[in-house]
Amino acid sequence: MARGKSVRLLASIPERYASDFMDRMDKRTVLGKAVVDRYSAVLADLGGEDNLTTIKRSLVRRFTWFEVMIEGMECRAAAGEPVDIGSWTQLTNSWLGIARMLGLERRQKQVRTLQQHLNGTAKAVNA
């Protein structure tokens, strides 16, 4: 029985950004787990995925990719390998720009009170 189209999972971060790079990451690897954990942590800091617009979720994916790329370059530099400082600077500036758009402060997740839950009302309040 056919299992559908075979998809090769990524074991490293692609050099060029693709919106589905996290979906294609092999989450069994240390890197794959770290990328997903980082993405989830940023979403939590912003109040949870349910509180973000599609555009902000897209920015978080890009933010995560930039951050992992920057850290990879820094690890290579620490190991004595050559690193293009211009690329590192450009990545860092782009990463910082997205961080500023998303906000540098942690946000509370929106939750409903018990009374709102019992009444079935959807309006949430800050935790």
C-alpha angles and dihedrals in degrees: 000000000000117000096202132255114348113238122198110221120223120244093186139036112272115244090230123050118251121178092231097049093113092050089053095047116110099241091196089073125082090242094049092051092046093052093050092045091050092049091048092048092053091048090051091049089054093054100269135300093277090062095053129087120233089256093054091048087052090050090051090054090051092044090054092049092049092048094051091046091051092049091049091054091047091051090051091049091049089052090055096254119139116263128190101240091196091058091046091051093048092048091047093049091049091047091051092048091054091045090055092048091051093043130251096237129082116251129212119246114247112244135175122238118243090253092052090049092050092046092047094235116151102210110116130205131207114272 
